[in-house]
Amino acid sequence: QALAWSPLQRGLLVSGGGTADRCLRFWNTLSGQLLHEIDTGSQISNVAWSKHSHELVSTHGYDAKEVNCVIVVVWDYPSLQPIARLTGHASRVLYMAMSPDGESIVTGAADETLRFWRVF
């Protein structure tokens, strides 16, 4: 469902699964090896790496427990510990784009709103 290359580590790719999968997986594309995997508990709609630190952000759609539990999560890598969980949309997050300076993201949701987040 979602893919992003690390700008700081050559060959590192993160993939995010959809409603049935819900996992972030981290791949060494030079060797083809799966490095890490974590079940986020919800559909992953987008992922993006920080341009300046070993952190990434994921946006989420439908939750396995609550249909309207829609969040943005900032993760530390490689510990895969959540640094922040942000809420604000009333419906699932569909789109995400990073600002040119790499410090903020904008998300668009099915509730027809845009939200701006300073995440890095």
N, C-alpha and C positions, 0 to 999 in steps of 0.2 A: 504494500500500500504506500509506503514512504521510503525514500532513499536519500542519503547524504554522504558525501566524501568528507573526511577530516582534512581541514586545511593545514593542520600542524603535524600530522603523522602520515607519511607516504603509505599508500595502499590500504588505509583503514576506512572501511565503509560501514555505515549503520543502516539496517533495514528495519522497518516497522510493519507489524502485521495488522490485518484488518479485524473485523468483529469476531471471527472464530479463533484467530491466532493470538492477538493482543501482546505479542512479544517484541521487544527490542533485541536485535541480534547484531553483534559486532564481528566483522569479518576482516581477516588479513587477506586481501585480494591477491597479494603476491604469492602466497602459498595455498590459498583456497581454504584455510583453516577457520573454523568458527572459534572466536576468542571468548566471547561472553554472551549470555542470554539472560533476559529478565522478563517475567510476565508482568505487564503493567496493570492488568486487570480491566483494561478497556481498549477499544479500537484506537489505533494510532493513525491519525490522518496526515501528519507532517512531522518531519524532523529537520533540524538545522544545527550545525556546529558553531560554537563561538569561533571568531576569527583570531582571538587573542589568548584564550585559555583552554584547558582541557575540560570543557563543559559543553553540553548540548541541550537543546530544548525540544520537547515533543508536544504536539497538540493532540487532543483526544476527542473522539466522538462518543458513541454510545457506550455506556458502562455496563458491565455484566450484571450489576445489582440495581442500579438506578439509571433509567433511560436518560434523564436530564442532568446527570452529574458530568458536566463538561469542564475540562480543565486544561491548563497549560502547565507543564512540568519542566523545571530546569534540573538537569542531572549533572553530577560530578562524574568524570571518567578518569580512571577505570574502576573506581569503587562502586559506581552505579547507584549511589545514594542520592535521593532527591534533595535538592538544595532549597527549592521553593515549589509550591503548588498554588496556582493562580486560578481564580474563578471569575466569571463575569458574563459570559454568554448564556443565553437562555435556551440555546439549541446547539447541536453538535458543530464543532469547528471543522470547516471544510478547507480553508486556505490559510497559508502563512507566507509572509515575505519578510526578509531581513533588511534593515536599513543599510545604506551604503557604509556607515561607520562601524557596523557590526555590533552595535550596542543595544538596539531595539528591534522588536518585531511588530508586525501588524497581523492580526488574525481576522478572518471573515467567517461568519457562521451562517447556518441555515435560518437564524433569527433575523437575518438581513441587517446585521450590525457589524461595524468594524471596531476592534479594540486595539489600542496601542499599548505596548508593554516594554518597559526598559528592563531587559533580562540579563544583560552582560555588562 
